[in-house]
Amino acid sequence: MTHPVVHWEIGGRNLTKLRDFYAKAFGWSIQEAGADYCLVQPADGGIGGGLMRARDPMPPYVTVYVQVEDLEEALRTVGSLGGTALVTPTAISETASFALFRDPEGNVIGLLHATGPIAD
């Protein structure tokens, strides 16, 4: 697959509750990566992801992130196909950046460009 899904994210109002729920439900290893974010690595070696505190007016959500080489080019392509950019390219760390778009059916999808670890 040229542009694989490389990360997922679950957001909700109570990050502590989310963290406890997913750790107990699935045995996920979860580590803090900032005040409002935790990184998740499933025990089976599946695709890692994150849990995020969703602040008003952001509703709870689930999204996936697709790996791309150029965030701006990917957003232009998405726009030409009927999608809408929601978050322009934003640095996560020195080696990773993301963007978000809404597809024509209303799903929010992330784009990720990383040349190293997602979080420092």
N, C-alpha and C positions, 0 to 999 in steps of 0.2 A: 504494500500500500504506500503510495507516494506521500500522502499526508495523513499519518495515523493519529488516532486519538491517543494523547500522551498524558492527560491529566483530567481529573474530574473535580467537581466542587459541590458541596452541599452547604447552603447558607440558612441560618435561622436566628431567631432573636436571642436564644439562650445558648451560648457556645459551650458552657460547662455541661448542660443537659445533653447537647448533641454529642459531645466528646464521650461522656459516660455511656450514653445509649449505644453508640457504635462500637466502642471498646468492648462492652459486655455482649452485645448482640452477635458480633462477628470476630472478636478476638483481635481487632486491628491494633497495631502499634501506632500511637498518636503522640506527637511531640509539638510543643508550643513553637510558633514561628512568628511571634509578635503578640500584641495585646488582643487582637481580634482575629487571629488566624492560627490554625493548627495543620501540620502536615500529617498525612496518613499513609502508612505502608501496610497493605493487607498481608497477613501471615503467609499466604500462599505465593507471594511474589507477583501478584497481579499488578495492574496499573495503579500507581499511587495517586493520591488526590489530596484534597484539603477540606477542612471545615472552617466556615467563616461566620462571624457575627454579622448578621444583616441588621443594619440600622434603618430607622424610618427615613424615607418612605419606602425603602426596598423591602419587598415581600420575601418570605422564605423561598428558596429556589434550589434547583439542581441543574447543573450544566456540565458539558464536556468541553475540553480544549483540544483543538486540532493543531498539530505542528505545521508551521509554515516557515519559509525562508525570509519572506518580506511581509511584514504586517500591513504596511500601507498598500502594497500591491494587492494583497489578499482582500483588504477592505474595498478597494476599487472594483475588483472582480465581483465580490458579493453584491455591491451596489448596482453593478450593471445587470445583475441577474434578479433584481427585485428585493434584495436584502437591505437592511438599514444599519449603518454603523451606530453603535451605542456608546462605546468607549474607544477613543483614539489610542494609538500605541502608547503604552505606559510602562515605565521600567519597574520591575519587581526587585531586581538586583543588578549588579554590574554585568551579569551574563544572561539575564532573562528579561523579556518584555511580553506584555499581553495586550490584546484588544478584544472587544466584544461586539457582536452584531446580532440583529434579530432577523431570522429567515422569513420568507414570504408567508409562512403559517404562524408566525409569532413566537417561535422557539428562540431562546437566547443561547448562542453558541460562542465559545471562546476561541481565540487564536493565540498560539504561543510560539515565540521564537526564543530558543535557548541555545547558548553555546557552552553552557556549564550548568551547575546546580540552580534550581529555581529559587531557593532561599539561601541566604548566607549563613 
